Amino acid sequence: MSNRLFQGIVHQMRDSIDRVIGVVDSYAVTISCSDLTRIGETNEYLVLDLNENTDIFVRDGYTYKPFGTRAKPDYAVFVEGTDELATKFCNILAISFASIKQYYDEKYDRNNFIKNVILENILPGDIYVKARELHFNTDVNRVVLLVHVVSSNDISAFDVIQNLFPDKQKDFVFNISEKDIVLVKEIKSGINSKDIEKLARSIVDTLGSEFYTRVVVGIGTIVSGVKELSKSFKEAQVSLEVGKVFDTERSIVSYNNLGIARLIYQLPTTLCETFLKEVFKKGSIDSLDHETLFTIQKFFENNLNVSETSRKLFVHRNTLVYRLEKIKKLTGLDLREFDHAIVFKIALMVKKYLTANPVKY
């Protein structure tokens, strides 16, 4: 946001309002004022006021009114005096400056441009026209990371992520909901998906270890054109949703690593229900108890190796064979045969998908 734009409005209004008026930013720095000598001043007590108040308040003989689009105000307008007239002036000025800021953001702010692109709030034909206006590099590689806040304290995850990626010419951070934060990251050539996952890990670890905030990060694919950013964003959304269904323990889910889970997620539920009925003709999957399902899971984890699985489960080999025979009798599928094992594995995932009933984008 241009401070000169605010100062221009203050300059025009100073003759109509016979009082000192101005604007402070979120750090309580006076960025524009009808009294030019006050520009650049900071009041440490005012910082506390701005963090605690979202409505009109009084400090040191001035009336303040915060305004902005974020949960914590971006700016506050101030008017000399603490009377009713000062309050009225504050309300009028706050509305005026908020409208000006919104107009400026929509027309000139790159962050807002990127947000409109990924949310598809801008016509495809207008994207490159707008990019030229903003001198925005449209052809570099970028990737979208969607950070979902699971649990937090009073610390703003948005502010933390913004501080982790301070280069506002290359990296863009913004909220799309109270708990969802988008990071659009410019990627150098030679960077692969593993490097992106390490970057996501740094976000998860920083928020978790230093600020006790638990997040899950969905990662889209790397794209080269600005128009493709909406695709990467949708992939990041799908990654989070698929992760909720098939891998609830993971805090980082990459679209490139979703595998067969992505295919199942895209299937209609009626088709999934039909598939389960066809697979388990002899008996329902619900007939398998918790111990049997745990045995199956370990058998898959150990690549269908009977000896290795029995060792990991601390049971005799013959005991495991007996359990596998029991599964075959109940379901008609012999998990020691590769084809049967694949069908059973997919069936378990389909069952998990139907139980979760996820919201699709």
N, C-alpha and C positions, 0 to 999 in steps of 0.2 A: 504494500500500500504506500502510495506517495505522500510523504509528509507535506510536500509543497501544495498538494491538492487541498488538504485540510487547512493549511495556512491561508490559501487563497480565499476560502469560504469565510474564515475568521476575519480576514481583512475587510471583506465586503460587509460583514455584519457588525463590525465594531462601532460604526456610526449610528446604527439603529438601536443597539443595546449599549447604553451608556455605563457599562461596567467592564471589568476585565473578564474576558472569556478565553477559553482555550481547550486543548485536548491533551490528555496524558495517555501513554501506552500501558501495556499490562505490567511493565516494570516501574510504573509511576514516574516515568521520565516525561517532562513537558515537551511535546513534539511540535506544538503550534500554540501561539498565544497572541492576543491583541497587544500585550506588553512584551515587545521583542526581547527585553533583557531577561525574561524568565525562561526562554526556550533553552532546554538542556538541563534545567533543574530537576533534582530528584528528592523525594521525601520518603524516607524509609518507613515511616508510620503509615503513609498512604498505601504502600505495597500491601500491608496487612488488611487495610480497609477494602482494597480491590479484591483480595482473595476471599474475603468474608461476605461481601455485599454484592447483590445483583440488582439492587434498586437504589433509589436516591439516598445519599448520606451526606453528612456535613463533616468537614475537617478544616481547622484553622481559619475559620471565617469564610470558607468557600463551600458551595453546594456542588456535589458531584453526581453524575448519572452515567453508569456504565452502559456500554452498548457493544454489539458484536454478534457473531454467529456461533461461537464456541460455548461450551459449558461454562468456562471461565471467560470473562469479558476480554475482548481484544483491546478495547480502548474505553476511556471515560471522558465525557465532556465536563467542564467545570465553569461555574459562573460566580463572580464575586458577590458575597452576601449570603445570608442564611434565612431570608424572609420568603414569603409566599411567592413574590415576583421572581426571585432567583430560582425557585423550584419550577415555575412555569417556563422560564427561559431555558432551564436545563432540559425539560421534557421536549420542548420544541427543537432545540439544538441536537439532542440525541437522535430524534427521529430523522432530522435532516442529514446528519452525518452518517447514520446507519444506511440510509437510502443511497447516499453518494458512494459509500464503501461497497455496497452490493453492486451498484452499476459498474464501479471500477473493477471489481473482481470478475464480473461476468465478461467485461470487455478486454481487460488487460492481464488478468492473473493467469499464469501458466498452470498453477495448481488446479484452479477451477476448470481450465480447459481440459486437462487430463481427466479430471473427475467426470466431466460431461462425456468425454470419449468412451471411457470404460463403462459408464452407465447407459451409453447409447442415447444421450440427451441432445445429440448434435447430428444433423444429417450427414451421411457419408461424404456427399459432395462438398460440404462446407468445412470439412476437417482440414484439408490442406490449405484452403483459403485462410482460415483462422490461424493455422500454424505459421504461414508466411507473415501475417500481421504481428505475431508474437516473436518472430525470428526463432522459431522452435525447430530443432533438428529432428526431422521425421524419420530418418533412415537408420539410426543406430539401433543396436540390439537392446531390448528391455525385457523385463520379466515382472509379473505382478505377484505380490505376496499378500495374502489376506490373513490378518491377525485377528483371531477371535478371543476375547477376554472371557475366560471361564470363571475365575474368581479373582478379586482384587481388594486392595485397601484404598486409602484416600489418594494414593499416588495416581497421576494421570498417565496411563500407558501411552497415550498419544504423544505427550510431551517427551517421554523417555525415548520413544522410537524416533521422534523428530530430532532429538539430540544425538542419537546414534548415526543418523544420516543427515548431516547439516548442509550438504551441498544442494541448495535449492534450484540450481541450474540443471542438475542431472537427476536428482532423486526427489520424488514427490510423495508426501505423506498427508493423508486426509481421512476423516471419519466418514463412514457411510451409514452408521447407526451408533447407538450408545455403546455397543460392545464390539463393533467391527471396525478395524482400521486397515486401510489399504496402503501398501508401500509399492510404488512403481520405481524399480531400480534399473538404472542404466548399466549395461553389461559390456565389459571389454571383450574383444575377440580372444578366443582360447578358454574362456570360462565355460565350464560344463555344469550339469545338474548337481553333481556332488559338491561343487563349490557353492552353489546356491543353497543347498541344504545346510552347509556349514554356516552360511550367513544367517539362515533362519534359526539355526541352533544358537547363535550368538544373541539373537533377540529373545528367544525362550529362556536362555540361561541368565541373561542380564535382568530381565523382568522377574524371574523366579528367585534368584539368589540374592539380589540386591534390593528388590522392592516387594517381594512376597506376592507377586501377581502371577497367576497361572494362565498361560495362553496356549492356544493351538494355532499352528500356522499352516495354511494351505498354499501350495506353490503351483502356479500355472507353468506353461511351457515358455521358453524364450522365443520372442517374436522380433521381427526386424522392422516392420512398418508401424507407424502410429495407429493406423486403422485396426491393426491386429490386437491392440491392447485389450479391447473388449473381449476377445476370444481368450486371452490369457487370464483375464479376470474371471470369466465363467468357469474356466478350468480350475482355478483356485477355489471357487465356490464348491464345485463338484468334489474336489479333493477333500474339503472339510466334511461334506455330507457323507461321502463314502467312508471316510475315516470314522465318523460317528457310528456307522453301521458295522463295519468289518474289523476295525482295529481301534478300539476305544482307548488303548493304552498309549498310543503314539501321540506325541505332541507336534510332530512335523509330518505332514502328508503331502507327497509330491504327485502331481498328475501323471508324470512319467512312470511312476512305480505302482500305479493302482492295479495293473494287470487285469485278471479276469473279473475282479470285483467291479471294475468300471463297466464291463459288459452286462453283468447281472443287474447293476443299478439302473441301466437303461431299458431293462425288459419290463413289459407290462405285468402287473401282479397276477392277472388271470392266467397268463402263460406260465408264470412261475408255479402257481398252484397246480396247473395241469401237469407240469414236469414232475413235481413231487409225487403226485398220485401215480404216475407212470413208473417212476423209479421204485417206489415202495409199494409194489402190488401185494406182496405177501403180508406186510405189516407196516404200521405207521412209524415214522421216525420218532414220534413221541413215546413209543414203547421202550426206547433205550434209556436206561437210567444214567445218573450222573457219572458213576464209576466207569460205565461202558464208554460213554462219550469222552471221558478223560483218557481212557486207554486208546481210543481211536485217534485223538489229537496227538498223543505221544508217538503213536505208530506212524502218523504222517510226518511228524517233525524229524523222525529218524529214518526217513526215506524208505519206508516199508520193510525195514530190516528187523526181523523177529528177535534175533539174538541181542542186538543193540537196544531195542525197545524194552525187552525183559530186564536187561541190566539197569537201564535208567529207571524203570518202575520198581526195581528190587523185588521182582517176582521170578519164579522158575519159568523156563522157556515153555514147558508143557502147559503151565497155567495161562500164559498168553495165548498159546495155540487154542486152548479150550475156549477162551473168551472170543477169539476170532471166529471159531466155529459157531459159537452162540449167536454172534452178529449175522453170520451167513444164514443161519436157520431162521432168524427173525426177519431179515430184510431181503434175503436172496442174493446178497452181494458178498463175494469173497474178497476181502481187502488185500489179500496177498497177490491178487491178480491186478496188474497195473490199470487195465481198462475199468475194472470195477471200482478201484480206488479213486480214479479220477471222477467217475460219476458220483460216488459217495461224497467226495470233497466238495464238488459243485453243489450237490444237494444240501449239504450242511450250510453253505454260504447263502443259498437261495432261502432256506428256512430262516436264517438269521436276518436276511433282508426283509422278508415278509413280516417277521416279528417286530422289526424296528419301525416299519412303515414311515420311511424318511420323506421330508418335504423336498420336492425336486424343483430346480430352477429352470 
